[in-house]
Amino acid sequence: MDYWSVEVMYYDDGNQAFNTYMVKAQDQNDAMNKAHHRFEKAHPNMNCMIHNAEKAGG
């Protein structure tokens, strides 16, 4: 498992905004899923798109 930095984009009152999550994941897909899940827990009823996902180290 490695650490991944995942940036998500979303709209807050019509304004584009970004959030970055540091997650521990098996691969890039797992990292994106975990970041998406964290976003949904913190922002109920809001949608986001993955903007960037990079390996941050192990």
KEMARRO-915156 format. One record per residue: x, y, z of N, C-alpha, C, CB in turn; residue in three letters. Coordinates in steps of 0.05 Angstrom, whole numbers, plus 5000, padded with zeros to 4 digits. Each point is the difference from the previous one (the first is absolute). Last residue first. Glycine has a CB too. Example, Ala and Ser with C-alpha at 12.3 -4.5 7.8 and 13.67 -1.06 7.14 Angstrom:
# KEMARRO-915156
{n_east:5257; n_north:4955; n_up:5142; ca_east:5016; ca_north:5024; ca_up:5001; c_east:4985; c_north:5022; c_up:5014; cb_east:5024; cb_north:4987; cb_up:4957; type:SER}
{n_east:4982; n_north:4898; n_up:5042; ca_east:4982; ca_north:5024; ca_up:5000; c_east:5018; c_north:5024; c_up:5000; cb_east:4962; cb_north:4977; cb_up:5025; type:ALA}
# end
This chain:
# KEMARRO-915156
{n_east:5113; n_north:5115; n_up:4998; ca_east:4991; ca_north:4976; ca_up:5014; c_east:5005; c_north:5001; c_up:5029; cb_east:5009; cb_north:4976; cb_up:4960; type:GLY}
{n_east:4967; n_north:5100; n_up:4955; ca_east:5022; ca_north:4986; ca_up:5014; c_east:4988; c_north:4977; c_up:5016; cb_east:5027; cb_north:5041; cb_up:5002; type:GLY}
{n_east:4923; n_north:5018; n_up:4939; ca_east:5015; ca_north:5018; ca_up:5017; c_east:5023; c_north:4987; c_up:5014; cb_east:4958; cb_north:5027; cb_up:5006; type:ALA}
{n_east:4977; n_north:4964; n_up:4899; ca_east:5012; ca_north:4985; ca_up:5021; c_east:5018; c_north:5019; c_up:5016; cb_east:4999; cb_north:4956; cb_up:4974; type:LYS}
{n_east:4914; n_north:5080; n_up:4972; ca_east:5029; ca_north:4994; ca_up:4997; c_east:5010; c_north:4984; c_up:5025; cb_east:5006; cb_north:5041; cb_up:4972; type:GLU}
{n_east:4902; n_north:5003; n_up:4972; ca_east:5007; ca_north:4980; ca_up:5020; c_east:5029; c_north:4992; c_up:4995; cb_east:4952; cb_north:4983; cb_up:5003; type:ALA}
{n_east:4964; n_north:5096; n_up:4968; ca_east:5027; ca_north:4990; ca_up:4998; c_east:5005; c_north:4980; c_up:5022; cb_east:5016; cb_north:5044; cb_up:4980; type:ASN}
{n_east:4897; n_north:4991; n_up:5001; ca_east:5015; ca_north:5018; ca_up:4983; c_east:5028; c_north:4989; c_up:4995; cb_east:4973; cb_north:5039; cb_up:5018; type:HIS}
{n_east:4924; n_north:4921; n_up:5008; ca_east:5028; ca_north:4998; ca_up:5006; c_east:5015; c_north:5017; c_up:4980; cb_east:4995; cb_north:4953; cb_up:5018; type:ILE}
{n_east:4905; n_north:5070; n_up:5015; ca_east:5015; ca_north:4986; ca_up:4979; c_east:5029; c_north:4998; c_up:5008; cb_east:4968; cb_north:5016; cb_up:4964; type:MET}
{n_east:4928; n_north:4997; n_up:5089; ca_east:5027; ca_north:5009; ca_up:4994; c_east:5012; c_north:4984; c_up:4977; cb_east:5006; cb_north:5014; cb_up:5048; type:CYS}
{n_east:4893; n_north:5016; n_up:5010; ca_east:5016; ca_north:4983; ca_up:4981; c_east:5028; c_north:5012; c_up:4996; cb_east:4957; cb_north:4986; cb_up:4977; type:ASN}
{n_east:4962; n_north:5016; n_up:5107; ca_east:5016; ca_north:5015; ca_up:4980; c_east:5016; c_north:4980; c_up:4983; cb_east:5004; cb_north:5040; cb_up:5032; type:MET}
{n_east:4939; n_north:4939; n_up:5046; ca_east:4983; ca_north:5010; ca_up:4978; c_east:5016; c_north:5018; c_up:4981; cb_east:4961; cb_north:4997; cb_up:5030; type:ASN}
{n_east:5089; n_north:4991; n_up:5061; ca_east:4976; ca_north:4984; ca_up:4991; c_east:4985; c_north:5015; c_up:4978; cb_east:4997; cb_north:4980; cb_up:5046; type:PRO}
{n_east:5103; n_north:5025; n_up:4993; ca_east:4982; ca_north:5018; ca_up:4985; c_east:4976; c_north:4984; c_up:4989; cb_east:5039; cb_north:5029; cb_up:4987; type:HIS}
{n_east:5029; n_north:4928; n_up:5066; ca_east:5003; ca_north:5028; ca_up:5010; c_east:4980; c_north:5019; c_up:4987; cb_east:5048; cb_north:4990; cb_up:5007; type:ALA}
{n_east:4955; n_north:4918; n_up:4966; ca_east:4995; ca_north:5001; ca_up:5029; c_east:5000; c_north:5028; c_up:5010; cb_east:5020; cb_north:4954; cb_up:5005; type:LYS}
{n_east:5004; n_north:5032; n_up:4905; ca_east:4971; ca_north:4996; ca_up:5004; c_east:4993; c_north:5000; c_up:5030; cb_east:4998; cb_north:4974; cb_up:4957; type:GLU}
{n_east:5094; n_north:5030; n_up:5019; ca_east:4986; ca_north:5025; ca_up:4992; c_east:4970; c_north:4998; c_up:5006; cb_east:5035; cb_north:5008; cb_up:4965; type:PHE}
{n_east:5018; n_north:4915; n_up:5048; ca_east:5005; ca_north:5020; ca_up:5021; c_east:4985; c_north:5026; c_up:4994; cb_east:5045; cb_north:4980; cb_up:5009; type:ARG}
{n_east:4953; n_north:4953; n_up:4925; ca_east:4984; ca_north:4992; ca_up:5024; c_east:5003; c_north:5020; c_up:5022; cb_east:5005; cb_north:4952; cb_up:4987; type:HIS}
{n_east:5049; n_north:5058; n_up:4937; ca_east:4972; ca_north:5006; ca_up:4993; c_east:4982; c_north:4994; c_up:5024; cb_east:5009; cb_north:4990; cb_up:4952; type:HIS}
{n_east:5081; n_north:4986; n_up:5056; ca_east:4997; ca_north:5029; ca_up:5001; c_east:4971; c_north:5008; c_up:4994; cb_east:5048; cb_north:5006; cb_up:4986; type:ALA}
{n_east:4974; n_north:4903; n_up:5005; ca_east:5001; ca_north:5008; ca_up:5028; c_east:4997; c_north:5030; c_up:5003; cb_east:5030; cb_north:4962; cb_up:5009; type:LYS}
{n_east:4975; n_north:5002; n_up:4903; ca_east:4975; ca_north:4992; ca_up:5014; c_east:5000; c_north:5009; c_up:5029; cb_east:4997; cb_north:4960; cb_up:4969; type:ASN}
{n_east:5081; n_north:5055; n_up:4981; ca_east:4979; ca_north:5017; ca_up:4991; c_east:4973; c_north:4993; c_up:5013; cb_east:5024; cb_north:5005; cb_up:4956; type:MET}
{n_east:5051; n_north:4940; n_up:5062; ca_east:5003; ca_north:5026; ca_up:5012; c_east:4978; c_north:5019; c_up:4992; cb_east:5050; cb_north:4993; cb_up:4999; type:ALA}
{n_east:4953; n_north:4922; n_up:4962; ca_east:4992; ca_north:4998; ca_up:5028; c_east:5003; c_north:5027; c_up:5014; cb_east:5015; cb_north:4952; cb_up:5001; type:ASP}
{n_east:5016; n_north:5042; n_up:4911; ca_east:4971; ca_north:4997; ca_up:5000; c_east:4990; c_north:4999; c_up:5029; cb_east:5002; cb_north:4976; cb_up:4956; type:ASN}
{n_east:5092; n_north:5025; n_up:5030; ca_east:4987; ca_north:5026; ca_up:4994; c_east:4970; c_north:4999; c_up:5001; cb_east:5039; cb_north:5011; cb_up:4971; type:GLN}
{n_east:5009; n_north:4917; n_up:5089; ca_east:5007; ca_north:5010; ca_up:4973; c_east:4984; c_north:5026; c_up:4995; cb_east:5009; cb_north:4953; cb_up:4983; type:ASP}
{n_east:4993; n_north:5005; n_up:5104; ca_east:5016; ca_north:4980; ca_up:4985; c_east:5008; c_north:5010; c_up:4973; cb_east:4975; cb_north:4965; cb_up:5024; type:GLN}
{n_east:5010; n_north:5102; n_up:5063; ca_east:4985; ca_north:4984; ca_up:4981; c_east:5019; c_north:4980; c_up:4985; cb_east:4966; cb_north:5037; cb_up:4995; type:ALA}
{n_east:5017; n_north:5051; n_up:5080; ca_east:5017; ca_north:4977; ca_up:4998; c_east:4985; c_north:4980; c_up:4983; cb_east:5024; cb_north:5008; cb_up:5045; type:LYS}
{n_east:4968; n_north:5105; n_up:4956; ca_east:4989; ca_north:4974; ca_up:5007; c_east:5021; c_north:4978; c_up:4996; cb_east:4954; cb_north:5016; cb_up:4986; type:VAL}
{n_east:5024; n_north:5098; n_up:5018; ca_east:5022; ca_north:4981; ca_up:5001; c_east:4988; c_north:4973; c_up:5009; cb_east:5035; cb_north:5037; cb_up:5010; type:MET}
{n_east:4918; n_north:5053; n_up:4938; ca_east:5000; ca_north:4979; ca_up:5021; c_east:5025; c_north:4983; c_up:4998; cb_east:4949; cb_north:4999; cb_up:4999; type:TYR}
{n_east:5007; n_north:5104; n_up:4968; ca_east:5021; ca_north:4980; ca_up:4996; c_east:4999; c_north:4981; c_up:5024; cb_east:5029; cb_north:5031; cb_up:4974; type:THR}
{n_east:4902; n_north:5043; n_up:4969; ca_east:5008; ca_north:4988; ca_up:5026; c_east:5021; c_north:4979; c_up:4994; cb_east:4954; cb_north:5009; cb_up:5021; type:ASN}
{n_east:4993; n_north:5083; n_up:4926; ca_east:5016; ca_north:4975; ca_up:5001; c_east:5006; c_north:4992; c_up:5028; cb_east:5021; cb_north:5013; cb_up:4956; type:PHE}
{n_east:4903; n_north:5051; n_up:4979; ca_east:5017; ca_north:4997; ca_up:5023; c_east:5015; c_north:4973; c_up:4998; cb_east:4969; cb_north:5029; cb_up:5028; type:ALA}
{n_east:4960; n_north:5048; n_up:4915; ca_east:5017; ca_north:4976; ca_up:4999; c_east:5019; c_north:5000; c_up:5024; cb_east:4997; cb_north:4999; cb_up:4949; type:GLN}
{n_east:4904; n_north:5046; n_up:5050; ca_east:5028; ca_north:5006; ca_up:4997; c_east:5016; c_north:4974; c_up:5000; cb_east:4994; cb_north:5045; cb_up:5023; type:ASN}
{n_east:4910; n_north:4960; n_up:4991; ca_east:5006; ca_north:5008; ca_up:4973; c_east:5030; c_north:5007; c_up:4995; cb_east:4954; cb_north:5017; cb_up:4998; type:GLY}
{n_east:5014; n_north:4951; n_up:5088; ca_east:4984; ca_north:5023; ca_up:4993; c_east:5007; c_north:5011; c_up:4972; cb_east:4996; cb_north:5011; cb_up:5049; type:ASP}
{n_east:5066; n_north:4920; n_up:4966; ca_east:4988; ca_north:5009; ca_up:5025; c_east:4986; c_north:5026; c_up:4994; cb_east:5036; cb_north:4978; cb_up:5028; type:ASP}
{n_east:5007; n_north:4931; n_up:4917; ca_east:4989; ca_north:5027; ca_up:4998; c_east:4986; c_north:5006; c_up:5026; cb_east:4994; cb_north:4996; cb_up:4950; type:TYR}
{n_east:5096; n_north:4938; n_up:5023; ca_east:4971; ca_north:5000; ca_up:5005; c_east:4990; c_north:5029; c_up:4997; cb_east:5003; cb_north:4960; cb_up:5031; type:TYR}
{n_east:5089; n_north:4966; n_up:4959; ca_east:4988; ca_north:5025; ca_up:4993; c_east:4970; c_north:4998; c_up:5005; cb_east:5035; cb_north:5009; cb_up:4965; type:MET}
{n_east:5060; n_north:4939; n_up:5075; ca_east:4973; ca_north:4998; ca_up:4989; c_east:4990; c_north:5028; c_up:4994; cb_east:4991; cb_north:4958; cb_up:5026; type:VAL}
{n_east:5108; n_north:4983; n_up:4991; ca_east:4986; ca_north:5026; ca_up:4999; c_east:4973; c_north:4997; c_up:4987; cb_east:5044; cb_north:5024; cb_up:4997; type:GLU}
{n_east:5034; n_north:4912; n_up:5056; ca_east:4978; ca_north:5000; ca_up:4981; c_east:4986; c_north:5027; c_up:5002; cb_east:4994; cb_north:4950; cb_up:5003; type:VAL}
{n_east:5100; n_north:4990; n_up:5025; ca_east:4988; ca_north:5027; ca_up:5003; c_east:4979; c_north:5002; c_up:4978; cb_east:5043; cb_north:5021; cb_up:5019; type:SER}
{n_east:5002; n_north:4889; n_up:5034; ca_east:4993; ca_north:5014; ca_up:4975; c_east:4988; c_north:5028; c_up:5007; cb_east:4992; cb_north:4956; cb_up:4977; type:TRP}
{n_east:5071; n_north:4954; n_up:5067; ca_east:4985; ca_north:5025; ca_up:5004; c_east:4995; c_north:5013; c_up:4973; cb_east:5019; cb_north:5006; cb_up:5047; type:TYR}
{n_east:4993; n_north:4885; n_up:4965; ca_east:5014; ca_north:5026; ca_up:4998; c_east:4982; c_north:5023; c_up:5008; cb_east:5030; cb_north:4980; cb_up:4964; type:ASP}
{n_east:4981; n_north:4903; n_up:5046; ca_east:4983; ca_north:5024; ca_up:5000; c_east:5018; c_north:5025; c_up:5000; cb_east:4963; cb_north:4975; cb_up:5025; type:MET}
# end
